[in-house]
Amino acid sequence: MFQIADDTKEIKKDLLEDLELDESYSTSSLNALIEGDSRYVKDLRINLKNTLNSDHISEKETALIALAIAANFKNEPLKEHFKALAGKHNATSEEIGDTTACASLLSANNVFYRFRHFVNKEEYNNMAAGIKMNIMAKPKLGKEFFELVSLAVSAANGCEMCVKSHEKSLLKMDSTKERIFDAVRLTAVITSLDKIVY
């Protein structure tokens, strides 16, 4: 019978500790990695640690972006972890609420604007969206960071028009390309984590 390497078991244990999950926690995907003695478990843990430590985005902001992506994917274990992590880094309940609201609103916008982009007919492009977006006027997260979270969710949902629009808005707000890049890199890693921990 194939033996799972001790270091693979140890990395799984460390990953679960990082996410504040009990060591008995498992999913079929995580089990497949462990039983297959996959080196990817180590890569995933390193990717998570690296993207949560950015020179351009604060620890509170990385936790909130990760929370938005977890909310976007309806991933309860990751939502709970990143909500708690954001709280540890002094995110208020209002900021946490705004982050969740942003994930929900952008999911609607991403569907709507992907449709417009895919079909690209003048009649649809000229019709009013009719989707309330009052939260964007005075977000508790601040306008620049709300845009950054919006970009992250849009990237996760694959809305080209939305990604381009939010990136353009961020640069007009004097956000940096490094900040934008780190937010998208974090989004990519949380998306990959969602496939293993759920």
C-alpha positions as CSV (number, residue, x, y, z in Angstrom):
1,M,0.0,0.0,0.0
2,F,1.3,3.5,-0.9
3,Q,2.5,5.5,2.1
4,I,1.9,9.2,2.2
5,A,5.1,11.1,3.0
6,D,5.3,12.7,6.4
7,D,6.1,16.1,5.0
8,T,2.9,16.1,2.9
9,K,0.9,15.3,6.0
10,E,2.8,18.1,7.9
11,I,2.1,20.7,5.1
12,K,-1.6,19.8,5.2
13,K,-1.6,20.3,9.0
14,D,0.2,23.6,8.6
15,L,-2.2,24.8,5.8
16,L,-5.2,23.9,8.0
17,E,-3.6,25.8,10.9
18,D,-3.0,28.8,8.7
19,L,-6.8,28.8,7.9
20,E,-7.7,28.1,11.5
21,L,-9.4,24.8,10.6
22,D,-9.4,21.7,12.7
23,E,-6.8,19.1,11.7
24,S,-9.7,16.7,11.1
25,Y,-11.1,19.0,8.4
26,S,-11.1,17.4,4.9
27,T,-12.6,17.7,1.5
28,S,-12.4,15.2,-1.4
29,S,-10.1,17.6,-3.3
30,L,-7.7,18.0,-0.3
31,N,-7.8,14.3,0.3
32,A,-6.9,13.6,-3.4
33,L,-3.8,15.9,-3.0
34,I,-2.7,14.3,0.2
35,E,-3.4,10.7,-0.9
36,G,-1.5,11.4,-4.2
37,D,1.4,12.9,-2.2
38,S,1.0,16.0,-4.3
39,R,3.7,18.7,-4.1
40,Y,0.9,21.2,-4.9
41,V,-0.2,21.3,-1.3
42,K,3.1,23.0,-0.5
43,D,2.7,25.4,-3.5
44,L,-0.8,26.3,-2.4
45,R,0.3,27.1,1.1
46,I,3.3,29.2,-0.1
47,N,1.1,31.0,-2.6
48,L,-1.4,31.9,0.1
49,K,1.2,33.2,2.5
50,N,3.0,35.2,-0.2
51,T,-0.1,36.9,-1.6
52,L,-1.5,37.8,1.9
53,N,1.8,39.6,2.5
54,S,1.9,42.5,0.0
55,D,4.2,45.6,-0.1
56,H,1.3,47.5,-1.7
57,I,-1.8,46.3,0.1
58,S,-2.2,46.4,3.9
59,E,-2.9,43.2,5.9
60,K,-6.5,44.5,6.6
61,E,-7.0,45.1,2.9
62,T,-5.7,41.7,1.8
63,A,-8.0,40.0,4.3
64,L,-10.9,42.0,3.0
65,I,-10.1,41.2,-0.6
66,A,-9.8,37.5,0.3
67,L,-13.1,37.7,2.1
68,A,-14.8,39.2,-1.0
69,I,-13.6,36.4,-3.2
70,A,-14.6,33.8,-0.6
71,A,-18.1,35.4,-0.5
72,N,-18.2,35.5,-4.2
73,F,-17.7,31.7,-4.3
74,K,-20.0,31.1,-1.3
75,N,-17.1,29.4,0.5
76,E,-18.1,29.2,4.2
77,P,-14.8,28.1,5.7
78,L,-12.8,30.7,3.8
79,K,-15.4,33.4,4.5
80,E,-15.2,32.7,8.3
81,H,-11.4,32.7,8.3
82,F,-10.9,35.9,6.3
83,K,-13.7,37.7,8.2
84,A,-11.9,36.8,11.5
85,L,-8.5,37.8,9.9
86,A,-9.9,41.1,8.8
87,G,-11.2,41.7,12.3
88,K,-7.8,41.0,13.8
89,H,-6.4,43.7,11.5
90,N,-8.9,46.2,12.7
91,A,-11.6,46.0,10.0
92,T,-14.9,47.3,11.3
93,S,-18.2,45.4,11.0
94,E,-19.2,48.2,8.5
95,E,-16.1,47.5,6.3
96,I,-16.8,43.7,6.5
97,G,-20.4,44.3,5.5
98,D,-19.3,46.6,2.6
99,T,-16.9,43.9,1.4
100,T,-19.7,41.3,1.3
101,A,-22.0,43.8,-0.4
102,C,-19.4,44.6,-3.0
103,A,-19.0,40.9,-3.8
104,S,-22.8,40.6,-4.2
105,L,-23.2,43.8,-6.3
106,L,-20.3,43.0,-8.6
107,S,-21.6,39.5,-9.2
108,A,-24.8,41.2,-10.6
109,N,-22.8,43.7,-12.6
110,N,-20.5,41.0,-14.0
111,V,-23.4,39.0,-15.3
112,F,-25.0,42.1,-16.8
113,Y,-21.9,43.6,-18.4
114,R,-20.6,40.3,-19.7
115,F,-23.9,39.9,-21.5
116,R,-23.6,43.4,-23.1
117,H,-20.0,42.6,-24.0
118,F,-20.7,39.2,-25.5
119,V,-23.8,40.3,-27.5
120,N,-22.5,43.8,-28.3
121,K,-25.7,45.2,-29.7
122,E,-26.5,48.9,-29.6
123,E,-30.0,48.3,-28.5
124,Y,-28.9,46.5,-25.3
125,N,-26.0,48.9,-24.7
126,N,-28.4,51.9,-24.8
127,M,-30.9,50.3,-22.3
128,A,-30.7,51.5,-18.7
129,A,-29.2,48.8,-16.5
130,G,-31.8,49.4,-13.7
131,I,-29.5,47.9,-11.1
132,K,-29.3,50.0,-7.9
133,M,-25.7,50.7,-6.9
134,N,-26.1,53.4,-4.2
135,I,-23.3,51.7,-2.1
136,M,-20.8,52.9,-4.6
137,A,-21.5,56.6,-3.8
138,K,-20.2,56.5,-0.2
139,P,-18.7,53.1,0.5
140,K,-17.4,52.4,4.1
141,L,-14.3,51.0,2.4
142,G,-13.5,54.3,0.8
143,K,-13.8,54.8,-3.0
144,E,-10.4,53.6,-4.0
145,F,-10.5,50.4,-2.0
146,F,-14.1,49.7,-3.0
147,E,-12.9,49.9,-6.7
148,L,-10.0,47.6,-5.9
149,V,-12.4,45.0,-4.4
150,S,-14.7,45.5,-7.4
151,L,-11.8,44.8,-9.7
152,A,-10.9,41.7,-7.8
153,V,-14.4,40.2,-7.9
154,S,-14.7,41.1,-11.6
155,A,-11.4,39.3,-12.3
156,A,-12.7,36.3,-10.5
157,N,-15.9,36.3,-12.5
158,G,-14.2,36.9,-15.8
159,C,-15.9,40.1,-16.8
160,E,-13.5,41.8,-19.3
161,M,-15.5,45.0,-19.5
162,C,-15.7,45.3,-15.7
163,V,-12.0,44.6,-15.2
164,K,-11.0,47.2,-17.7
165,S,-13.4,49.8,-16.3
166,H,-12.3,49.3,-12.7
167,E,-8.6,49.3,-13.6
168,K,-9.1,52.6,-15.5
169,S,-11.0,54.1,-12.5
170,L,-8.3,53.0,-10.1
171,L,-5.5,54.6,-12.1
172,K,-7.5,57.9,-12.3
173,M,-7.7,57.7,-8.4
174,D,-3.9,57.5,-8.3
175,S,-3.9,53.9,-7.3
176,T,-0.7,52.1,-8.5
177,K,-0.3,49.3,-11.0
178,E,1.6,47.3,-8.3
179,R,-1.4,47.6,-5.9
180,I,-3.8,46.4,-8.7
181,F,-1.5,43.6,-9.7
182,D,-1.2,42.3,-6.1
183,A,-5.0,42.4,-5.7
184,V,-5.5,40.3,-8.8
185,R,-2.7,37.9,-7.8
186,L,-4.4,37.4,-4.4
187,T,-7.7,36.9,-6.1
188,A,-6.1,34.2,-8.3
189,V,-4.7,32.3,-5.3
190,I,-8.0,32.5,-3.3
191,T,-9.8,31.2,-6.4
192,S,-7.4,28.2,-6.4
193,L,-7.8,27.7,-2.7
194,D,-11.6,27.6,-3.1
195,K,-11.2,24.5,-5.3
196,I,-9.4,22.6,-2.4
197,V,-11.0,24.1,0.8
198,Y,-14.8,24.5,0.7
